[in-house]
């Protein structure tokens, strides 16, 4: 067990919390309420700010891929433009 210190610390903290709840029930309840109402939302806000900072840094490192239009793509664009023009002409004729 390489990290036995973590396990010992966890057991000690857990025993301390249980002992405090047994010996000082009102103080333990107040600590629970303060933790629930203030510490958890504050932790959430800190994580959100940290995540926003990481996102802003990562956004600058994105790779931009540009595609040069080929002749086929240009031909399709010309056909679409011609169809759009025909459609507009037909609408104008129908309105008259």
N, C-alpha and C positions, 0 to 999 in steps of 0.2 A: 504494500500500500504506500504509494509515493506521496500522496497528499493527505496523510493522516492528520495533519494540523488542521485542515479544513473541517474534517469530521469532528474532531475534538471541539473546535470553536463552535460548530453548529450545535452540538450537544449542550455545551455550556450556555450558549445564548438561549436555547430552547428551555433548559432547566431554569434559567433566570426569569424568563417570561412567565413560565408556569408558577414558579415560586412567588413572583410579584403578584400574579393574579390571585393566588391563594391568600397571601398575607395582606395585600392592599387591594381589595376588589374595586373600590371607588377610583383609586389612582390608575389601576389597570384599565378600567372602563374609559376614563378620561383620555388616557394615552391611545386607546383604540380609536376613540371618536376623533381625536386630533389627527391621528394617522390617516383615518379613512377620509376625513373631510378636507384636509389640507395637504398632507404629504403625498398621497397618491395623485391628486390632480397636478401638484407641482412637479412630480416626477414625470407625468405624462407631458406636461408643457416643455420640460427640459428635453425629453426625447424628441418631441416634435421640432424644436428649434435645432437640435443637433442633426436630425434627419434633413431638414431644410438646408442647412449649411452643407452637408454632404452632397445633397442633390445639386445644389448650385455649383459646387466644385466639379462634380461629375459631368454636368451639362456642358461644361467648357471643353471636355475631352471627347466629345462625340465625333464620330467619323461621318463626313458628308460625302455621299456618293453622287456624282453627276453623270448623267447619261447623255451622250451626244446623239442627237436624232439621226437616224439612218434615212436612206432614201425611201424605204418602205413606210417609215413613220411619217415622213413629210408628205408622201402620197396620201396616206390615210387622213392626215390633217386637211389636205386640200380637198379631198372628197367630202369630208364632214362639213367644211366651210361651204362647198358648193351645194350640198343638201340643205344646209341652213338657209342659204340665199333662196333656193327654190321654195322652201317652206314659207319664207317671208313673202315672196311674190304671190304664192297661192293664197295666203291669208289676205293680202291686199286685194286680189281679184275677187275673192269671196265677199269682202266687205263692200265692194262697189256694186 
